Amino acid sequence: MSAVNRRSLLWPTVLAYGFRPFFLLAGLQATLFIPVWLLILLGDGGFTPVLSPLAWHAHEMLFGFIAAALAGFLLTAIPSWTGQRGFAGAPLLLLVLLWMAGRLVTTLQLDLGPVVVAIVDLAFLPALALTVLPALIRSGNRRNLVFIGILAALFTANLHFHLVGATRVDPLQFAINVVLLMVALVGGRILPAFTSSGLKQRGIDIKIKRYPLLDVSALLAVFAVLLVDVLLPATILAAVTAALAAILLALRLARWQGHRTLRDPILWVLHMAYA
């Protein structure tokens, strides 16, 4: 019996694998926070988040919903990448509680003060990084250490958000671009592999050729968007850089042969979402 299976006998099923609690929490937050956001927009006086309404909405999309989805992905993918045992039980529960604590202190009027709110909200991403980093180091999996950098960048964006008063949304532009860079990176690995595998099951044997120059250029262009939006936001250079990145990403997506997946919703929806 595997270590994960043994631990699943001691802990609830939802804590047996990393994706289970965090994908569930991401879905629940998206479902519950949307009506709350609509009530705020309609001027319902019964609820006011501790952050300013617009900042709260932007912050929770990035550091609530997306952070939960990212945690679910990393806690499930890294054991597969490294051959290490999965994350389950008490460490997973601790991460879940840290994430939930962040949502509570940034949403409810608990009179904790901005410093305490910041400390609690900022705790999740470093804890997630420290949870997955040992497995990457032990396995020598240097390729995927980039995700530790992504977590560090998101933490920096959240820290900046709290330092400027947790009311302005402009610091979150950096976090949005970090997420876009991550999607471009992960999508470039997953979409071609899933497309080839899925079509092969229908008897369509395709080989998606790699074009390293295009792949690297597209990722560098997205990274350039991130830098320009920090150094020269809302300029012509920012617009040109974004347009170049869009063109390169479109060319990259086109070679993944998404047109062949139209009979497989589980495949074409990935191409559509990436587009």
C-alpha positions as a printed Julia matrix, in Angstrom:
275×3 Matrix{Float64}:
   0.0    0.0     0.0
   1.4    3.4    -1.0
   2.13   6.12    1.53
  -0.72   8.22    0.15
  -3.15   5.3     0.42
  -2.11   4.62    4.01
  -2.57   8.25    4.93
  -5.95   8.35    3.2
  -7.16   5.87    5.84
  -6.32   8.37    8.56
  -7.52  11.55    6.88
 -10.69  12.45    4.98
 -10.65  11.51    1.31
 -10.53  15.15    0.29
  -7.06  15.43    1.91
  -5.62  12.39    0.13
  -4.41  14.31   -2.95
  -3.42  17.94   -3.42
  -5.86  18.76   -6.19
  -8.94  17.65   -4.24
  -9.23  20.38   -1.59
  -7.79  23.19   -3.67
  -9.75  22.62   -6.87
 -12.84  22.29   -4.68
 -12.02  25.52   -2.85
 -11.34  27.35   -6.12
 -14.73  26.28   -7.47
 -16.53  27.16   -4.25
 -14.92  30.57   -4.01
 -15.75  31.42   -7.62
 -19.35  30.33   -7.05
 -19.87  32.1    -3.73
 -17.91  35.3    -4.28
 -19.64  36.22   -7.54
 -23.04  36.88   -5.91
 -21.27  38.68   -3.06
 -19.5   40.9    -5.6
 -22.81  41.63   -7.34
 -24.36  42.67   -4.02
 -21.46  45.06   -3.43
 -21.83  46.53   -6.93
 -25.56  47.01   -6.38
 -24.8   48.99   -3.26
 -26.17  46.54   -0.73
 -25.2   47.98    2.63
 -25.28  44.65    4.41
 -21.72  43.7     3.54
 -18.5   45.61    3.05
 -15.17  43.75    2.71
 -12.18  44.84    4.75
 -10.47  45.91    1.51
 -11.97  48.46   -0.83
 -14.54  46.68   -3.05
 -12.63  46.86   -6.35
  -9.32  45.96   -4.7
 -11.0   43.08   -2.85
 -12.45  41.68   -6.07
  -9.13  41.89   -7.96
  -7.12  40.55   -5.02
  -9.38  37.56   -4.42
  -9.4   36.58   -8.08
  -5.59  36.44   -8.04
  -4.63  35.36   -4.54
  -7.77  33.43   -3.74
  -9.14  31.69   -6.82
  -5.97  31.48   -8.92
  -3.73  30.71   -5.93
  -5.99  27.78   -5.02
  -5.96  26.45   -8.58
  -2.17  26.86   -8.75
  -1.75  25.01   -5.45
  -3.94  22.16   -6.65
  -1.92  21.9    -9.85
   1.52  21.99   -8.19
   0.64  19.62   -5.35
  -0.57  17.08   -7.91
   1.95  17.6   -10.72
   5.17  17.74   -8.69
   4.86  14.18   -7.29
   4.38  13.03  -10.89
   7.36  15.05  -12.12
   9.68  13.96   -9.33
   8.56  10.43   -8.53
   8.15  11.53   -4.89
   5.17  10.65   -2.71
   2.12  12.88   -2.98
   1.2   15.66   -0.6
  -1.58  14.6     1.75
  -2.76  14.6     5.35
  -1.57  17.17    7.9
   0.71  19.24    5.59
  -2.1   19.55    3.07
  -4.58  20.49    5.8
  -2.22  23.21    7.03
  -2.03  24.71    3.54
  -5.82  24.59    3.23
  -6.22  26.39    6.58
  -3.69  29.06    5.6
  -5.51  29.69    2.34
  -8.86  29.91    4.11
  -7.44  32.24    6.76
  -6.27  34.6     4.04
  -9.74  34.69    2.52
 -11.35  35.41    5.89
  -9.05  38.29    6.93
  -9.29  40.05    3.55
 -13.06  39.66    3.35
 -14.59  39.98    6.81
 -14.43  43.0     9.11
 -12.51  41.37   11.97
 -10.79  44.54   13.26
  -7.35  42.93   13.01
  -5.5   45.89   11.58
  -3.7   46.07    8.22
  -0.44  44.5     9.49
  -2.12  41.36   10.82
  -4.3   41.11    7.71
  -1.18  41.32    5.54
   0.76  38.72    7.56
  -2.08  36.19    7.46
  -2.83  36.78    3.78
   0.84  36.59    2.76
   1.54  33.31    4.58
   0.04  30.92    2.04
   2.37  31.28   -0.96
   5.64  30.9     1.01
   4.15  27.88    2.81
   3.22  26.34   -0.54
   6.72  26.98   -1.9
   8.36  25.42    1.17
   6.07  22.4     0.85
   6.96  21.57   -2.75
  10.59  22.77   -2.87
  12.17  19.79   -1.02
  10.68  17.31   -3.52
  12.11  19.3    -6.44
  15.54  19.53   -4.79
  15.71  15.86   -3.8
  14.83  14.73   -7.3
  17.21  17.16   -8.99
  14.26  18.49  -10.98
  15.79  21.85  -11.88
  13.54  22.4   -14.87
  10.49  22.91  -12.67
  12.19  25.18  -10.13
  10.74  27.94  -12.3
   7.48  27.44  -10.4
   9.19  28.45   -7.17
  10.13  31.67   -8.96
   6.52  32.12  -10.01
   5.35  31.68   -6.42
   7.98  34.19   -5.28
   6.84  36.7    -7.91
   3.19  36.33   -6.85
   4.19  36.77   -3.22
   6.11  39.95   -4.14
   3.05  41.31   -5.95
   0.82  40.58   -2.96
   3.35  42.16   -0.58
   3.43  45.29   -2.75
  -0.36  45.37   -2.73
  -0.44  45.41    1.06
   2.44  47.9     1.38
   0.65  50.51   -0.73
  -2.4   50.27    1.47
  -4.36  47.32    0.07
  -6.73  49.69   -1.71
  -5.16  50.25   -5.13
  -5.46  47.64   -7.86
  -2.55  48.79  -10.05
   0.09  46.69   -8.17
  -1.91  43.62   -9.15
  -1.09  44.14  -12.85
   2.28  42.53  -12.15
   0.55  39.49  -10.64
  -1.74  39.2   -13.66
   1.25  39.14  -15.99
   2.99  36.53  -13.83
  -0.11  34.33  -14.14
  -0.16  34.85  -17.92
   3.49  33.82  -18.13
   2.71  30.69  -16.11
  -0.24  29.81  -18.36
   1.92  30.27  -21.46
   4.6   28.04  -19.95
   2.35  25.25  -18.65
   0.06  25.35  -21.69
   3.04  24.83  -23.96
   3.75  21.57  -22.18
   0.22  20.28  -21.65
  -1.72  21.15  -24.81
   0.51  19.41  -27.37
   0.83  16.32  -25.17
  -2.89  16.09  -24.39
  -3.81  16.74  -28.02
  -1.51  14.02  -29.36
  -2.62  11.52  -26.72
  -6.33  12.27  -27.1
  -6.32  12.05  -30.89
  -4.31   8.85  -30.78
  -7.14   7.22  -28.83
  -9.4    7.98  -31.8
  -6.94   6.44  -34.22
  -5.48   9.75  -35.38
  -1.73   9.48  -34.95
  -0.17  12.93  -35.17
   3.19  14.25  -34.21
   3.3   17.86  -33.14
   6.71  19.12  -34.11
   8.62  21.25  -31.68
   9.85  24.67  -32.8
  12.12  25.72  -29.95
  12.78  29.15  -31.45
   9.05  29.96  -31.59
   8.43  28.54  -28.11
  11.23  30.52  -26.53
  10.34  33.69  -28.45
   6.71  33.52  -27.34
   7.66  33.05  -23.68
  10.24  35.83  -23.85
   7.62  38.12  -25.39
   5.22  37.43  -22.49
   8.07  38.09  -20.07
   8.75  41.35  -21.92
   5.12  42.34  -21.43
   5.6   41.79  -17.7
   8.69  44.0   -17.61
   7.25  46.78  -19.77
   4.04  46.9   -17.72
   6.19  47.47  -14.64
   8.65  49.99  -16.1
   6.62  51.75  -18.83
   2.94  50.96  -18.29
   0.24  52.34  -20.59
   2.73  53.42  -23.28
   3.02  52.73  -27.0
   5.91  50.39  -26.23
   3.64  48.41  -23.89
   1.01  48.12  -26.62
   3.53  47.01  -29.26
   5.07  44.47  -26.89
   1.65  43.02  -26.03
   0.72  42.82  -29.72
   3.97  41.01  -30.55
   3.38  38.55  -27.71
  -0.17  37.93  -28.94
   1.03  37.17  -32.47
   3.73  34.78  -31.29
   1.35  32.99  -28.92
  -1.2   32.66  -31.71
   1.39  31.13  -34.05
   2.43  28.77  -31.28
  -1.15  27.72  -30.62
  -1.86  27.2   -34.34
   0.83  24.54  -34.68
  -0.78  22.45  -31.91
  -3.44  21.36  -34.46
  -6.48  22.33  -32.43
  -8.67  22.08  -35.56
  -8.35  18.29  -35.34
  -9.95  18.23  -31.88
 -13.39  19.6   -32.84
 -15.02  16.2   -32.19
 -13.49  16.02  -28.7
 -14.88  18.69  -26.36
 -12.45  17.74  -23.62
  -9.62  18.65  -26.02
 -10.91  21.64  -27.96
 -11.99  23.38  -24.77
  -8.3   23.45  -23.76
  -7.38  25.15  -27.04
 -10.23  27.61  -26.69
  -9.31  28.46  -23.1
  -5.66  28.97  -24.05
  -6.66  31.2   -26.97
